[in-house]
């Protein structure tokens, strides 16, 4: 289930049923794929709905405790942190929560209900052959973040160079936000989207 859909549904259920909604996942095994803020919200919600087990998968390495020089402000701080949802899960369930450098590679089940997930260790965002592991699961929440455009997307638009003014080597292709500057704060995405739109407008005026 997509994380946003799960959180939206959970909010509606609380508004409708009040405290009764807090036991919807009683006894269930929940896996949250993604280590960002949305994943953190999913963990907290699963805890409050009574999940028996919660595991979080993060495909990247465990970040350092202190911000490295290569990750200056205003880029998103790539440092280890414990979100409120993770704190709640550790307090209520008392179990290890986040598995770093781990990814899901397959799911199986019946009648539209997932019952098993296969994971593996990951290096450079790719599964490591020979590290596969099967585990039972009742609910998988997809809360993956954005780590930049896949090379296949850039190749599809024949983009080989991204310029500071949001243009590229392709006259009709412009980029902004995480695609241009790597993962960062949403305010940068908003700002760069507007700047890129202005560049597109200027480009159209020049052509006319």
Buried (B, 14 or more C-beta within 10 A) or exposed (E): BEBBEBBEBBEEBBEEEEEEBBEBBEEBBBBBBBBBEBBBBBBBBBBBBBBBBBBBBBBBEEBEEEBEEEBEEEBBBBEEEEBEBBBBBBEEBEEEBBBBBBBBEEEEEEEEEBEEBBBBBBEEEEBBEEBEEEEEBBBBBBBBBEEEBEEEEBEEBEBEEBEEEBBBEBEEBBBBBBBBBEBBBEEBBEEBEEBBEEBBEEBEEEEE
